[in-house]
Amino acid sequence: MNGSESSVRFVWRRGFFVAAKWDLNAIRACLGGSKVTIRLIVSDLDGTLLSPEHQLTQPVKEAVAAFTKRGGLFTFATGRPLLTAASFERELTLGMPYILCNGSVIAQKGEVMESASFLAGDVNALLADASQADLDAFLFREDGVFVFRPSEAVHRYEEKERVRCIQLDEGDNEWKEAYVQKVILIGDMSVIRQVWALHEPVHARFAAFQSEADYWEIMSSGQSKGTALRKIAERLNIKREEIMALGNQLNDLDMLQYAGIGVAVANAHEELKAEADYVCKQSYGEGVLEAMAKFCL
């Protein structure tokens, strides 16, 4: 192909934005004739690559730079939307596509490439019952993160993600007509599971899972970090055995299972550790450095 391939053309297909082009020039520049056994590293962000303060440490940035300089590929897979994840792409100077919203979005160079979305109104009854149960609902759209009320959970989220949530009027029907990339319910997990169980008819249409101690995430059916990783690997002609994936929570499970080497950092959920090929002695970014030293040097 000649010239730049950085432009993106979106095609709307039954609730999905599908990109006609990915930035293949940037990807080829990253590949650079790599001879390493592990060609691609993909890491979760919060609880894994980032520090407990949700920042990239200098040793982590230096290790990623060294790996990519040798011809390796590095990317991340996170539950965050583009709004709060783009800064980490810039810090790591990624040329690679990266995974957002737990797999429902793939982005590259600050642009959404693929997005599996659904109408917020499709889960209206579920959200109404969640509100009655005093749970906080977060609606993730490409133009921001939306909530129905101020609360301690909203404040904590804003502090963690360094973003300001936009308040919706629950009684207004306009928000129901907007497409969302995912929904998060935050609160007591036993209550969340009870509310979710009341809405069995929607279970076949949506993927739902626990991503943190009090986070319940809802996305279009068939979307996950592992599914998005498979898409990226197939586009780049990278074999599963050439991938190392790292995580700390159960939403990372199928990504670790897809990769040739699945790594759980020391602070990971016990169920994730049980499924991992390797469990780090170190936590957070230090665990990522440990795994890179063991498998990628």
N, C-alpha and C positions, 0 to 999 in steps of 0.2 A: 504494500500500500504506500502511496506517496503522500507527502505533506503531513500536516497535523491531524491526529485523530482524537483530539480532546473534546470536540463538540458532542453533545448528547441530544438525541431526539427521543422523546417519550411517546409511547403508545399505550393507550388506555384499554385494558382487556379485563373485563369482568371484575372490577375492583382492584386491579393491579396496574401500577405504572411499570412498564417494561422499557428498558433503554435499548435503543437500536445500536448504540456504539458504547464500548468501554474505551478508556484511554490506553490503547495497546502500546503506544510508543513509550509511555511512562513505565509500563510493566516490563517491556523488553529491556529498557535501560536498567531496571532493577535486576533482571535475571543475569545478565553479564557473564554467561559462560560458567556458572557455578559448578564446582566439582564436589561440594559437600554432600554427605549422605542425607542429612536433613536439609532440604531445600527451602522449606517454608515453616516458620514458627508463627503460631497464632495464639495470642494470649487474651484472656479476660482482662478487664481494666480494674474496677473496684474490687478490692479484696485479693487481687492477684498482682498485676503489673504495678499498680499504684501503691503508694505508701498508705498507712492508716489515715493520713491527712488528705488522701485523695490527690496526691501529686506524684509526678515522675521524678525520681531521684537522679542525681547526676551519674552514679554508677550504672543505673539501668539505661539511661540514654547513651552512655558511652559503649555499653555492651551491644546494644542494638545497632549502633553506628558501625562497630567493628564487624559484626556479623554480616550486615548488608554490604560493607566495603569488600568483603571476601566473596561476594556474589550470592549470599543467601537472601531470602525474602522474609520480611517481618510484617505482620499486621496484627490488628486486634479485633476482638469480638465482644461487644458490650450490650448491656440493656439500655444504655443511654441513647437519646436521640442525637441527631446531627448537631442540634443547638448547643449541647453541652459536651460533645465528644470531639468537635472539630479542632479545638485547641490542642488536644493531644496528638492529632494527626500532624499539626504544624510543628509541634515540639520534636516529634520523631522524624520529621521530614519524609513522610511515607509517600511513595509513588504508587503503592498498592491499593486495591480496593479494600475496604474494611467493613465490618459487620456491625449494624446498629439495631436497637430495639429488639434484641435477642433473636435476630435473624430475619425479621420482617422487612428490614431495609439493608441494602448494600449501597455504599457511597464510595466516592473516590475524588480526591483533590477538592473537597468541600462541596461536592455536588451529589445529590441523590441519583443513583443509577437505576435501582430497582426498588419498588415499594409495594408490599402486599397490604392493602388497606381494606377497611370495612366501614359501613355506616355506623356512626355512634348510636343511632336509633335502634340498631339491631340488638343492642344489649340494654335498652332503656329499662325494661322491667327488672333486670338484674341490678342495675344501678340504683333504681328506686328502693329495692329491698336492702341494698348495701347501705344506703343513706339512713333508712329506718333502723338498721343495726349499728348505727354510729361508726360506720367504716368510711374512710376517705377514698374517693375515686379520683384518679389522675388520667386525663385523656391526652394522648400524645398525637399531635398533628404536625405537619411539616412547618407550620407557622408558629408553633409554640406548645407549651404544656398548660393544660386547662384544668381547673378544679371548680367545685361548686361552693366551697366555703373556706374561710380561713381556719386554720387549726394548728396544733402543735406539730402534727405530722407534716403538714404543708410547709411550716417554717423549717423543720429539720431537712426536708427535701431541698428547699431553696438554698439553705446553707451549704449542704453537701455538694449540690450540683452547680452552685453559683449562678442561679437563674431565678427570674421572677415569674411565678405562675400567674396565669390570667384567670380571673374568676368569671364563671358563667352563671346565668340565672337558670336554675333547675326547672323553673316553670315555663321558660321560653322554649319553643319548639325548634328554633333555628339551629341550635347545636346538634340536634338529632340528624340533620341533613348533611352534616360535615363528615368527611372521611377521616378516620383515625388510623394510625399505624399500630397502636396497641392501647390497652387500658391496664392500669395498675390499681388494685385495691390494697390499701394499707390499714393494718389493724391487727386485732387478735386473730391468729391463724385458725384457731378452732371455730371461731365465729365466721370467718371468711369461708371456710370449707362447708359449713352448714348452709350459708347463703348460696354458694355455688351449687350444692347438691339439690337445692330447690328448683333449679333451672335446667333440668336434664335435657329438654328439647334443644338447647343451644350447644350442648356438649359436642355434638357431631360437627358443628360448623366452626368451632373455635378450639385452638390449643390453649391450655391453661396449666400453669405450673408455679411452684414456689421458687422465687429467686433470692430472697433473703428471709430472715426470721419472720418478718411481718409483711412481706411483699407477695402478692398473688397477681401474676401477669396473665393477660388474656390477649391472644393474637389470632389472626386468621389461621384456620386449620392447615397443618402441614408445614408451618414455619417454625424454624428453630436455628440455633447457632450451627448445629451439625449440618442441616440442610443447606444453609448459606455457604458454609465452608466447602461442601461438596461442589456447589456451583462454581466457586472461585477456583478450586483445584482443577476441575474439568476444563474450565476456560484456559487455564495456564498449562494444561497437560502435565500436572504434577500428580504422582502416584500417592496413595494413602500412606505407604511406608516411608515416604519422603517428608512427612508432616509431623511436627510436634505441636500438640495443643496443651495449654495450661489453664487451669481454672480453680475456683474455690467453692462454687455453689452448684446445686443440682441442675440449674439451667445450663451448666457447662457440660453435663454428662454426655449427651450424644455427640458433642464436638470432640470430647476426649475419646469416645468409642470409635469415631470415624478415623481419627489420626493414627498413624503408625505407632506413635508414642504418646500416651495420654498421661499428663502430669497433674497431680494435685499438690498445691502448696500446703505447708504445715498447718495453716489456719483454716483449711478446707473443711466442709461438711463431712462427717464421718462416712456417710453413704457414698460420697464421691471418692473418698480415699479408698474405699473398698473396691471400687471399679477401676481405679487408676493403675497404669503400668508402673508408675514410680511415684512415691510420696516424698516430698522434700522434707529435709530437716529444718529448713528455714521458712519463714512466713513472708507473705506479700512479695514485693519486688526482689528481696533477697532470695526467695525461693526460686524465682524466675532465673536469677543469675546462677544459682546452684545447678539448675537443670540445663541451662545453656552450657555451662562449663563441663557438665558430665556427658552430654549427648552431641554437642555442636562444635566442640573445639578439637 
